Amino acid sequence: MGCSSPGDKEEKSAVSAELSNRMSSRRWNRTSTKVTHRLFFGAVILIGAGCLAGYCSLRLSLPPEQGTYRLTELASGVVVEFDSQGIPSISAKSREDAFYALGFVTARDRLFQLDLLRRQMAGRLAEVMGEDLVESDHRHRVMGFEHVAGAIVKRLPEDQLRVLEAYAAGINQGMASMPVVPFEFLLLGYRPSAWRPEDSLLVVLAMEEDLGWTGEAERMATVMEAALPKAVNAFFSPAVDRYTNQLLSGKASRTRLPPIPKEDLSALLRNAGEHYAGLATDGPAPKGSNGWVVGPSKTWDGRAILANDMHLSLRVPNIWYRVQIRYKDVQLTGLSLPGIPLVVVGSNGKVAWGFTNIEGDFVDLVELELDPDDPGRYRTPQGFARFGERIETVPVRDGTERTFKVLETIWGPALPEPLLGKRVAVHWTALDPEATDLHLLNLDAVEDVAAAQAVFNRGGGPPLNAMAADSRGNIGWTYTGKIPRRFGFDGSVTRSWADGSRGWKGYIPPEELPRSVNPSAGFIVNANQRMLNDDYPYVIGHDFDHGHRAHRIAEKLSMANNLDERDMLTLQLDTRVEFYRFYQRLALSLPPGDAREAGERWRESLERWDGSAEKGSVGFALLVEFRRLLLDEVISPYLTRCRSLDPGFRLQRATIDEPLQQLLEAKLPELLPHKERYPDWDAFLRDLLIRSERNISAKYGGESAESLTWGAVNRVSIAHPFSSALPLLGTFLDMPPVPVSGCRECVRVYSPGYGASERMVVAPGHELNGLFHMPGGQSGHPLSAHYDDQHSAWVEGTPTPFLVDDLVHRLYLVPVED
């Protein structure tokens, strides 16, 4: 046996300890790795389980398309059949039960949209969506739409109220039938409250606000009157454009443009300074539409045909909800607005109807004369009166509240923003409970255009152009809605009403509203342009849309014969835009510059433009940018006084191209912008073209003007309300951003986020031949097959049927037995 020394023992002990430590470390590492792996897989499982639970919840919120529901407040059984696109066909015994069923199916498909619309108008968005919506809530609380809706309900005739109550009951039963609320409510963490009849009136008022608020236009006109010489103000405010003038045969007021006020403009230009960018712009696209009717002399078989495409802000889901309704002898096919028990546009088999926005003036801002000794009082025709007060409290999602006071006058609420340093009140048809009702329900039984016009003229709600065609071959146009009768002023600018010399005397009587029936031309067109000559005794508006679209439609219809529904759809998709020919000719008339090779590639681009706004059109994007810069550089310098009086001032007038083109044709040396930089107008315009080319190249990935197509610029932009806050969700919720034909000035109107919310073509009595388009789909549920199944036809312009197609699913709604 050998022996070992103490040193050896110590070394062995150290080695043994090291080995033990290493083995322990390896065991720890292995254990730690196992724990890490377990934690990772556990997290994956939890995330997966969460996603699965979320998906299952989402699936559970999808409404069944077949089955039987026993429902309270339903008088008789109703059958609801759905076609392959999820469009309901409702068969009921009474009008009330039919609209009860419409409320039921609408809630199942569009509940979040319903809740959002009523919350917006009641000023309750911040409560669920946070601080960013406080300003919107503040504005709607000032207007007091919630109070107006309650007052309207109390005034409604019994037959309208019954329908409203039945519809509300249907929505509430639709909510109650859901095992899980739609995902938007889950993400925001709240449940919708019961639907009230007042909520439907809030949705009507939402449309009135969207289409009829002209307070900003009046503010702009009032500032211009105060800031500019009278001749300049008149020059920049023409009543009609050249296209409308032709449509009215030169019989409208101020059809001849005033001469250029050279001296006044020259003085304004000298004092313009350098800070005027953005004072003259296109602004937001007008809430307008195209509508026309053609009579028997224009169609291939002697029918009358209606075409209507309503232009609104585009959203997901689409603003309209398609429906077919049968009760008694009535069969309605068309579009409802979620929240309102009404087929807004469509056909009853004998008459088809559609609407366009008047672009009229149904708002007045009233200057308030305060008592110098007591600012809590204001002057009225009966003497000084004390402001009424109401306290509004806006709850915010974070648990805080915003409380503010609203001052009331005999004319309406006082706005928080002064105008030219003075308080103003708002007097508006939308705030008058007498001006809103559901009288258009009576379109269900009209048998001809004359009967339809009688209903239109007595109806409340948004003032609109109403077009109709009947199965007997008649066509007609008139107004619907309440239109004020002003006295002492025309409503274009703000004035005091304190001495009683100005104001409103109610509304134009139904029998005095204008009408047109079966004109000799064989058609009637409205595309938001002015419709009346000077012989009409009442003021309808001041800033109608320019007449380019209407002129193009009328031009095509006047030359056409043997028309059918497909011809009408083709015209709805027309993209010819002569409106821009002036700017193309102006650019191409310029003599070549010194650096054409390097800096005037724009010329080749504009020479290639084909006169349309098709996806593949080259050169059009450059023209649009050129006109934008012209507005800003040529018109804005004259408006700096306006900005000094109102920091938010911006000129946005539909007829602004008339004075702009007059200045560009004259090229007066004394009115040349930036005289210190340019020797003449041609040099100035060449520079704008070069800048236009650079701007679009920089904005669209460096692509040159010669190759940039309109489709690269004009892309579908239709978003869900959650997209801006949760961009990742937008990928799944928004409509895909594909190129699309059309432009702001085209018959086929489109600009990002705005365009035809529907296209409808129908001859009453021949609905089977009718055509229809709608962006998105019938359902607001992202897992539904009907979320976007109508969208591609809308983008591509593919004809699809107006009537519901093969019925594939069926719901039975059965009253609960006592």
ZAMARGU-4260 file (C-alpha; in steps of 0.2 Angstrom, whole numbers, plus 5000, padded with zeros to 4 digits):
<rodrens>
0) 5000/5000/5000 | 5007/5017/4997 | 5005/5032/5008 | 5001/5051/5005 | 5007/5067/5012
5) 4996/5081/5020 | 4999/5091/5004 | 4992/5078/4994 | 4977/5077/5004 | 4974/5095/5003
10) 4976/5095/4984 | 4964/5080/4983 | 4952/5089/4994 | 4953/5105/4983 | 4950/5095/4967
15) 4935/5086/4975 | 4928/5102/4980 | 4930/5109/4963 | 4922/5093/4955 | 4908/5095/4967
20) 4905/5113/4963 | 4906/5110/4944 | 4893/5095/4946 | 4882/5106/4957 | 4883/5121/4945
25) 4879/5109/4930 | 4864/5102/4941 | 4859/5121/4944 | 4861/5125/4926 | 4851/5110/4920
30) 4838/5115/4934 | 4838/5133/4929 | 4836/5128/4910 | 4822/5117/4914 | 4813/5131/4924
35) 4817/5144/4910 | 4810/5131/4897 | 4795/5128/4909 | 4792/5147/4911 | 4793/5150/4892
40) 4782/5136/4888 | 4770/5141/4902 | 4770/5159/4895 | 4767/5152/4878 | 4753/5141/4884
45) 4745/5156/4894 | 4747/5167/4879 | 4740/5154/4867 | 4726/5151/4880 | 4722/5169/4880
50) 4722/5170/4862 | 4711/5155/4861 | 4699/5162/4874 | 4699/5179/4864 | 4696/5170/4848
55) 4682/5159/4856 | 4674/5175/4863 | 4675/5183/4846 | 4667/5168/4838 | 4653/5168/4851
60) 4649/5186/4847 | 4645/5181/4829 | 4626/5181/4827 | 4618/5164/4821 | 4610/5166/4804
65) 4596/5153/4808 | 4586/5147/4822 | 4571/5152/4832 | 4570/5167/4845 | 4555/5170/4857
70) 4554/5188/4859 | 4544/5200/4870 | 4535/5215/4863 | 4533/5207/4846 | 4515/5206/4841
75) 4516/5192/4828 | 4528/5180/4821 | 4542/5187/4809 | 4552/5177/4796 | 4570/5184/4792
80) 4579/5176/4778 | 4597/5180/4774 | 4605/5179/4757 | 4623/5174/4752 | 4629/5191/4757
85) 4620/5192/4774 | 4607/5204/4768 | 4590/5201/4778 | 4573/5199/4770 | 4560/5203/4783
90) 4542/5196/4781 | 4530/5203/4794 | 4512/5206/4797 | 4513/5224/4802 | 4525/5239/4800
95) 4529/5239/4818 | 4534/5221/4818 | 4544/5223/4803 | 4554/5237/4810 | 4556/5228/4827
100) 4564/5214/4817 | 4575/5226/4808 | 4581/5233/4825 | 4584/5215/4830 | 4595/5210/4815
105) 4604/5227/4814 | 4609/5226/4833 | 4617/5209/4829 | 4627/5215/4815 | 4631/5233/4819
110) 4629/5235/4838 | 4646/5245/4841 | 4642/5256/4827 | 4624/5260/4834 | 4632/5264/4851
115) 4646/5275/4844 | 4633/5285/4834 | 4622/5289/4849 | 4637/5292/4861 | 4645/5304/4848
120) 4629/5315/4848 | 4625/5314/4866 | 4643/5319/4870 | 4648/5303/4879 | 4663/5296/4869
125) 4676/5301/4881 | 4668/5291/4894 | 4673/5275/4885 | 4687/5281/4873 | 4697/5293/4884
130) 4703/5311/4885 | 4705/5314/4866 | 4686/5314/4864 | 4683/5327/4877 | 4683/5341/4864
135) 4670/5332/4853 | 4659/5329/4869 | 4661/5347/4874 | 4654/5353/4857 | 4640/5341/4856
140) 4635/5345/4874 | 4635/5364/4870 | 4623/5360/4855 | 4612/5350/4867 | 4607/5336/4855
145) 4602/5325/4869 | 4589/5337/4875 | 4583/5340/4857 | 4581/5321/4854 | 4570/5320/4869
150) 4560/5335/4864 | 4557/5327/4846 | 4551/5311/4854 | 4537/5320/4863 | 4531/5329/4847
155) 4531/5314/4836 | 4514/5308/4829 | 4508/5291/4836 | 4511/5281/4821 | 4529/5287/4820
160) 4532/5284/4839 | 4525/5266/4838 | 4538/5262/4824 | 4552/5270/4834 | 4547/5261/4850
165) 4546/5244/4841 | 4563/5247/4833 | 4571/5251/4850 | 4563/5235/4857 | 4570/5225/4843
170) 4588/5232/4846 | 4587/5228/4864 | 4581/5210/4861 | 4595/5209/4848 | 4607/5214/4862
175) 4599/5202/4874 | 4601/5187/4862 | 4620/5189/4862 | 4630/5177/4873 | 4645/5189/4871
180) 4646/5207/4866 | 4656/5212/4850 | 4675/5213/4853 | 4675/5232/4853 | 4665/5232/4869
185) 4677/5219/4876 | 4692/5229/4872 | 4685/5245/4879 | 4678/5236/4895 | 4660/5241/4895
190) 4643/5235/4890 | 4630/5245/4880 | 4615/5252/4889 | 4597/5249/4883 | 4592/5257/4867
195) 4579/5271/4869 | 4568/5279/4855 | 4578/5295/4859 | 4594/5287/4853 | 4586/5284/4836
200) 4583/5303/4835 | 4601/5306/4840 | 4606/5296/4824 | 4595/5307/4813 | 4603/5322/4821
205) 4620/5315/4817 | 4616/5315/4799 | 4609/5332/4800 | 4625/5338/4808 | 4636/5329/4795
210) 4627/5336/4781 | 4620/5353/4787 | 4633/5362/4798 | 4638/5377/4789 | 4643/5388/4804
215) 4662/5388/4799 | 4657/5394/4782 | 4647/5408/4789 | 4662/5412/4801 | 4674/5413/4786
220) 4662/5424/4776 | 4660/5436/4791 | 4678/5438/4793 | 4681/5441/4775 | 4668/5455/4775
225) 4677/5463/4790 | 4694/5461/4783 | 4693/5464/4764 | 4688/5478/4753 | 4670/5475/4746
230) 4676/5472/4728 | 4689/5459/4734 | 4676/5450/4744 | 4664/5449/4730 | 4678/5444/4718
235) 4683/5429/4729 | 4664/5424/4733 | 4656/5421/4716 | 4638/5414/4718 | 4640/5401/4704
240) 4654/5393/4693 | 4654/5392/4674 | 4647/5374/4674 | 4632/5378/4685 | 4629/5394/4675
245) 4627/5383/4659 | 4615/5371/4668 | 4605/5386/4673 | 4605/5394/4656 | 4614/5410/4663
250) 4599/5414/4674 | 4606/5414/4691 | 4612/5429/4701 | 4630/5436/4697 | 4633/5424/4683
255) 4645/5437/4675 | 4661/5437/4685 | 4665/5454/4692 | 4681/5462/4685 | 4697/5459/4694
260) 4699/5473/4707 | 4717/5477/4703 | 4720/5492/4714 | 4713/5483/4730 | 4722/5467/4726
265) 4738/5476/4723 | 4737/5485/4739 | 4734/5468/4749 | 4748/5460/4740 | 4760/5473/4745
270) 4756/5471/4763 | 4754/5452/4763 | 4771/5448/4771 | 4778/5430/4771 | 4766/5421/4782
275) 4751/5416/4772 | 4753/5398/4768 | 4737/5387/4769 | 4725/5402/4769 | 4716/5396/4753
280) 4714/5377/4751 | 4702/5364/4745 | 4697/5359/4763 | 4688/5343/4767 | 4678/5336/4753
285) 4659/5341/4753 | 4646/5329/4760 | 4638/5327/4743 | 4631/5315/4731 | 4626/5311/4713
290) 4608/5309/4709 | 4598/5308/4693 | 4582/5301/4685 | 4579/5298/4667 | 4562/5296/4659
295) 4554/5285/4645 | 4561/5295/4631 | 4579/5291/4636 | 4577/5272/4640 | 4577/5257/4629
300) 4560/5251/4634 | 4551/5267/4640 | 4555/5264/4659 | 4560/5278/4671 | 4576/5274/4680
305) 4584/5282/4696 | 4603/5282/4699 | 4610/5288/4716 | 4627/5287/4724 | 4628/5296/4741
310) 4646/5303/4745 | 4650/5302/4763 | 4665/5299/4774 | 4669/5280/4772 | 4671/5269/4787
315) 4671/5252/4793 | 4658/5245/4794 | 4649/5255/4780 | 4637/5268/4786 | 4622/5259/4777
320) 4614/5243/4781 | 4605/5234/4766 | 4587/5227/4769 | 4572/5220/4761 | 4555/5222/4771
325) 4538/5215/4767 | 4522/5219/4777 | 4504/5220/4772 | 4505/5226/4753 | 4522/5234/4756
330) 4538/5228/4749 | 4553/5239/4752 | 4571/5236/4746 | 4585/5248/4749 | 4596/5255/4763
335) 4593/5259/4781 | 4604/5269/4792 | 4609/5259/4808 | 4599/5267/4822 | 4584/5274/4812
340) 4569/5264/4807 | 4568/5269/4789 | 4572/5263/4772 | 4582/5279/4768 | 4584/5276/4749
345) 4577/5262/4739 | 4561/5257/4730 | 4543/5251/4735 | 4540/5243/4718 | 4530/5258/4712
350) 4542/5272/4716 | 4561/5273/4718 | 4569/5287/4728 | 4586/5294/4732 | 4594/5309/4739
355) 4608/5322/4737 | 4614/5335/4749 | 4608/5353/4745 | 4624/5361/4751 | 4612/5374/4758
360) 4612/5386/4773 | 4601/5381/4788 | 4612/5388/4801 | 4614/5406/4807 | 4626/5413/4820
365) 4618/5427/4829 | 4629/5441/4836 | 4625/5444/4854 | 4624/5462/4861 | 4628/5461/4879
370) 4622/5473/4892 | 4637/5484/4896 | 4631/5485/4915 | 4628/5466/4916 | 4637/5453/4905
375) 4625/5440/4911 | 4611/5448/4900 | 4609/5450/4881 | 4598/5461/4871 | 4583/5454/4862
380) 4568/5462/4853 | 4559/5462/4869 | 4573/5471/4879 | 4587/5464/4889 | 4586/5445/4895
385) 4596/5435/4906 | 4606/5420/4899 | 4599/5403/4903 | 4611/5391/4910 | 4614/5372/4910
390) 4628/5363/4918 | 4636/5349/4908 | 4647/5336/4915 | 4658/5325/4904 | 4664/5309/4912
395) 4681/5303/4906 | 4687/5285/4904 | 4701/5288/4917 | 4688/5292/4931 | 4689/5311/4930
400) 4676/5323/4924 | 4675/5339/4915 | 4661/5351/4920 | 4656/5367/4911 | 4642/5379/4909
405) 4632/5382/4893 | 4623/5398/4891 | 4606/5398/4882 | 4598/5412/4872 | 4581/5413/4864
410) 4589/5409/4848 | 4600/5394/4853 | 4615/5390/4863 | 4630/5403/4864 | 4646/5396/4857
415) 4661/5396/4867 | 4672/5403/4853 | 4670/5422/4850 | 4668/5428/4832 | 4678/5444/4829
420) 4678/5447/4848 | 4660/5445/4851 | 4649/5431/4858 | 4637/5422/4845 | 4623/5410/4847
425) 4619/5397/4835 | 4601/5396/4827 | 4600/5379/4817 | 4586/5368/4811 | 4594/5353/4819
430) 4592/5361/4836 | 4573/5364/4833 | 4562/5349/4838 | 4549/5354/4826 | 4561/5352/4811
435) 4565/5333/4813 | 4553/5318/4812 | 4551/5301/4803 | 4537/5307/4790 | 4548/5299/4777
440) 4541/5282/4783 | 4526/5286/4772 | 4536/5283/4757 | 4532/5265/4759 | 4514/5267/4751
445) 4517/5280/4738 | 4512/5275/4721 | 4518/5289/4710 | 4530/5304/4709 | 4517/5316/4714
450) 4513/5307/4730 | 4531/5305/4734 | 4534/5323/4732 | 4520/5327/4744 | 4529/5316/4757
455) 4546/5324/4754 | 4539/5341/4756 | 4531/5338/4773 | 4546/5328/4780 | 4558/5333/4793
460) 4576/5329/4795 | 4591/5334/4785 | 4586/5346/4771 | 4590/5336/4754 | 4587/5336/4736
465) 4574/5322/4733 | 4574/5313/4717 | 4560/5300/4712 | 4555/5289/4697 | 4539/5279/4696
470) 4533/5263/4687 | 4522/5274/4676 | 4537/5283/4669 | 4536/5299/4678 | 4552/5307/4685
475) 4554/5322/4698 | 4565/5332/4709 | 4560/5343/4724 | 4567/5347/4742 | 4564/5338/4758
480) 4567/5344/4776 | 4563/5361/4784 | 4571/5376/4775 | 4571/5393/4785 | 4562/5408/4779
485) 4574/5422/4783 | 4569/5441/4784 | 4580/5456/4784 | 4595/5447/4778 | 4601/5432/4768
490) 4611/5423/4781 | 4627/5423/4772 | 4636/5432/4787 | 4633/5435/4805 | 4622/5449/4811
495) 4613/5454/4827 | 4595/5450/4828 | 4593/5461/4844 | 4581/5474/4836 | 4569/5462/4828
500) 4573/5467/4810 | 4581/5451/4806 | 4577/5433/4810 | 4567/5418/4804 | 4548/5417/4800
505) 4547/5398/4802 | 4550/5387/4787 | 4545/5387/4769 | 4528/5380/4767 | 4527/5363/4759
510) 4517/5369/4744 | 4530/5383/4741 | 4545/5371/4739 | 4551/5370/4721 | 4547/5355/4711
515) 4552/5348/4694 | 4542/5334/4685 | 4545/5327/4668 | 4555/5340/4660 | 4557/5341/4641
520) 4575/5336/4642 | 4570/5319/4648 | 4581/5319/4664 | 4585/5328/4680 | 4602/5329/4688
525) 4608/5335/4704 | 4626/5333/4710 | 4625/5346/4724 | 4625/5361/4712 | 4613/5376/4714
530) 4596/5371/4706 | 4586/5387/4706 | 4587/5403/4696 | 4584/5421/4704 | 4565/5420/4702
535) 4563/5409/4717 | 4559/5420/4732 | 4568/5411/4746 | 4587/5409/4750 | 4592/5391/4750
540) 4611/5393/4751 | 4627/5403/4747 | 4641/5390/4743 | 4634/5376/4733 | 4646/5364/4726
545) 4653/5368/4709 | 4643/5361/4694 | 4657/5350/4685 | 4650/5333/4690 | 4632/5339/4686
550) 4637/5346/4669 | 4647/5330/4665 | 4631/5319/4669 | 4619/5331/4660 | 4631/5331/4645
555) 4632/5312/4644 | 4613/5310/4647 | 4608/5323/4634 | 4618/5313/4620 | 4612/5296/4626
560) 4597/5286/4621 | 4591/5268/4624 | 4598/5268/4641 | 4597/5254/4654 | 4603/5251/4671
565) 4621/5246/4666 | 4623/5262/4657 | 4618/5271/4673 | 4631/5262/4682 | 4644/5266/4669
570) 4640/5284/4671 | 4642/5283/4690 | 4659/5276/4687 | 4664/5290/4675 | 4681/5298/4678
575) 4683/5311/4665 | 4688/5327/4673 | 4688/5342/4661 | 4689/5353/4677 | 4708/5351/4676
580) 4710/5355/4657 | 4712/5373/4661 | 4727/5369/4672 | 4735/5357/4659 | 4733/5370/4645
585) 4740/5384/4657 | 4756/5373/4660 | 4758/5367/4642 | 4757/5385/4636 | 4772/5391/4645
590) 4788/5393/4634 | 4802/5381/4638 | 4814/5386/4652 | 4833/5387/4651 | 4834/5370/4660
595) 4821/5360/4652 | 4832/5344/4652 | 4834/5344/4671 | 4819/5354/4678 | 4804/5352/4666
600) 4800/5334/4665 | 4783/5339/4670 | 4780/5344/4652 | 4781/5326/4646 | 4770/5320/4660
605) 4756/5333/4657 | 4757/5330/4638 | 4753/5311/4642 | 4738/5315/4653 | 4722/5307/4645
610) 4709/5318/4653 | 4703/5305/4666 | 4707/5300/4684 | 4709/5281/4680 | 4721/5271/4691
615) 4733/5270/4677 | 4732/5289/4672 | 4749/5297/4671 | 4751/5316/4674 | 4735/5318/4684
620) 4744/5318/4701 | 4755/5332/4695 | 4740/5343/4690 | 4731/5340/4706 | 4747/5346/4715
625) 4750/5361/4703 | 4732/5367/4707 | 4735/5365/4726 | 4750/5376/4725 | 4742/5389/4714
630) 4727/5391/4726 | 4740/5393/4740 | 4752/5405/4731 | 4740/5415/4721 | 4725/5417/4732
635) 4732/5416/4750 | 4742/5432/4750 | 4726/5442/4749 | 4719/5434/4764 | 4732/5439/4778
640) 4721/5452/4785 | 4708/5438/4788 | 4721/5428/4797 | 4725/5443/4808 | 4707/5444/4813
645) 4704/5426/4816 | 4719/5414/4818 | 4709/5399/4812 | 4704/5407/4796 | 4705/5397/4780
650) 4696/5401/4763 | 4687/5385/4757 | 4674/5389/4744 | 4668/5378/4730 | 4668/5391/4717
655) 4686/5398/4721 | 4693/5392/4704 | 4683/5405/4695 | 4693/5420/4702 | 4709/5409/4702
660) 4707/5406/4684 | 4703/5424/4680 | 4719/5429/4688 | 4729/5416/4679 | 4722/5421/4662
665) 4725/5440/4665 | 4743/5438/4672 | 4743/5456/4678 | 4761/5461/4682 | 4755/5471/4697
670) 4748/5455/4704 | 4763/5443/4702 | 4766/5434/4718 | 4784/5436/4724 | 4790/5449/4712
675) 4807/5450/4721 | 4810/5432/4715 | 4801/5430/4698 | 4803/5442/4683 | 4786/5437/4676
680) 4771/5425/4678 | 4778/5412/4666 | 4794/5410/4677 | 4783/5409/4693 | 4772/5396/4685
685) 4787/5386/4679 | 4794/5386/4696 | 4777/5380/4704 | 4777/5365/4691 | 4795/5360/4696
690) 4790/5361/4714 | 4774/5351/4711 | 4785/5338/4702 | 4797/5337/4717 | 4783/5336/4730
695) 4774/5321/4722 | 4791/5313/4719 | 4796/5315/4737 | 4779/5310/4744 | 4778/5294/4733
700) 4794/5285/4736 | 4805/5295/4723 | 4794/5290/4708 | 4795/5303/4694 | 4780/5312/4687
705) 4782/5304/4670 | 4779/5287/4678 | 4768/5290/4693 | 4750/5284/4690 | 4735/5291/4699
710) 4732/5274/4707 | 4749/5275/4716 | 4742/5291/4724 | 4723/5288/4725 | 4722/5272/4736
715) 4707/5265/4746 | 4707/5272/4764 | 4693/5265/4774 | 4697/5262/4792 | 4689/5255/4808
720) 4687/5267/4822 | 4701/5257/4832 | 4714/5258/4818 | 4722/5275/4824 | 4724/5269/4842
725) 4728/5251/4838 | 4738/5251/4822 | 4741/5232/4823 | 4722/5229/4823 | 4720/5240/4808
730) 4729/5227/4797 | 4714/5215/4801 | 4700/5228/4802 | 4703/5240/4788 | 4699/5238/4770
735) 4715/5234/4760 | 4723/5250/4753 | 4722/5246/4735 | 4722/5258/4720 | 4706/5265/4715
740) 4699/5276/4701 | 4690/5293/4703 | 4694/5310/4711 | 4685/5324/4720 | 4679/5332/4704
745) 4674/5316/4695 | 4657/5309/4694 | 4666/5294/4702 | 4670/5304/4717 | 4684/5297/4728
750) 4698/5304/4739 | 4706/5295/4753 | 4692/5291/4766 | 4678/5299/4756 | 4668/5294/4742
755) 4652/5284/4736 | 4645/5276/4752 | 4634/5266/4740 | 4629/5266/4721 | 4611/5262/4717
760) 4602/5260/4700 | 4584/5255/4700 | 4569/5256/4689 | 4553/5254/4700 | 4544/5238/4695
765) 4560/5231/4688 | 4570/5229/4704 | 4577/5212/4697 | 4587/5222/4685 | 4593/5235/4698
770) 4612/5236/4702 | 4620/5240/4718 | 4637/5243/4726 | 4643/5246/4744 | 4661/5247/4751
775) 4664/5234/4765 | 4650/5222/4769 | 4634/5220/4778 | 4642/5214/4795 | 4653/5224/4807
780) 4660/5208/4814 | 4678/5205/4807 | 4676/5186/4808 | 4660/5186/4798 | 4660/5181/4780
785) 4650/5197/4776 | 4663/5209/4784 | 4670/5214/4767 | 4662/5202/4754 | 4654/5217/4744
790) 4670/5227/4744 | 4679/5221/4728 | 4664/5225/4717 | 4663/5242/4724 | 4682/5245/4720
795) 4682/5237/4703 | 4665/5243/4698 | 4658/5226/4694 | 4639/5225/4692 | 4630/5217/4707
800) 4611/5215/4710 | 4600/5227/4719 | 4588/5214/4726 | 4594/5201/4738 | 4599/5185/4729
805) 4596/5167/4734 | 4590/5165/4752 | 4601/5153/4761 | 4597/5155/4780 | 4581/5158/4790
810) 4577/5165/4807 | 4560/5164/4815 | 4556/5178/4828 | 4541/5172/4838 | 4531/5182/4851
815) 4532/5176/4869 | 4515/5169/4873 | 4506/5176/4889
</rodrens>
